[in-house]
Amino acid sequence: MSSRPMMPDPAAGADPSPSPGKPVIVLEDAAVRVGGKTLWRGLNLRVARGDFIAVLGPNGAGKSTLVKVLLGVHPAQGTLQVLDLPPGRAGHRVGYLPQRRGFDASLHIRGVDVVRLGWDGHRWGVPVPGARLFSARRRAAETRIAEVIDLVGASAYAHRPIGQLSGGEQQRLLIAQALVRRPELLLLDEPLDSLDLPNQAAVAALIGRICREEGVAVVMVAHDVNPILRSLDRVLYLAQGRAVTGTAAEVITSETLSGLYGTPVEVLRASDGRLVVVGTPEAPALHADRHDGLAGG
């Protein structure tokens, strides 16, 4: 996995933030095609500041492709706005965490340096040492990097080599990388994948807290809603080229999913409160723990 963040130059035209009442994301009658196939169509979605939205659905439904559309790296039809601009134009106001592939154990770059890439990894060349302006910018960067590492609870291990950290520790530092430029929208593509259950719960709780306390809108692709169920505001469920939005209680029901898939689907609640969906292409689990294919999940 490359540790370099995929984001535009934050110095390039930071547009003023939209007013608090305006949505962060607006999709109206949106549709997307990949390789001549329509992955989804008729998608209507509005995301406000501080909203936590989960994007769910079976493998190949177009979940990761939706993130690419919001980043402006994949075309789509319909009305699409991200922070009052066409997708891809909002610069560092959008933070992005791609699908996780892990770091090699021999990688010696420190966690704090991975976070720093989110601040200045877009730049090329070396600034002139001793320049007063550089010193001021450097102090501001160091302050913010330390602040965001503390925010995600990674201060105790941020100066250790990233390859020696656990999966949960690495993921916290990657979330810090995505947050370091103070984005208004955070796009997370399967941030819980490959983590064990305790780390899934811890990272999900962290994302929910950031969403509430920092006022950041979060759109998160997930295969399993259970670790984030308590933190979610709404769910966007993609399947069979269609989309359903609403609260988890409204969307993840036998009636709604049966209508979406066009076949009987049963939603069960286990004794520990976890939801289990039976009858979908990925039964008996809600969503199998596997990566989406080229179509973008």
Protein Blocks (a to p, Z undefined) as FASTA:
>chain_A
ZZbdcdddfkgopacdddfkbcfbdcehiacdeehiafbghiacdddehiacddeddehi
lpmmmmmmmnopaccedjddeehiaehilmmmbccddddebjafklmbdfklmmmmmmmm
mpgcjddehiaklmmmmmmmmmmmmmmmmmnopmmmmmpcfklpcfklmmmmmmmmmmmn
opabdcdehklgoiafklmmmmmmmmmmmmmmnopacddddfblklmmmmpmbdcddeeh
iaceddfklmmcfklmmmmnopacdddddfkopacdehiakbcbfbdcddddfkoZZ
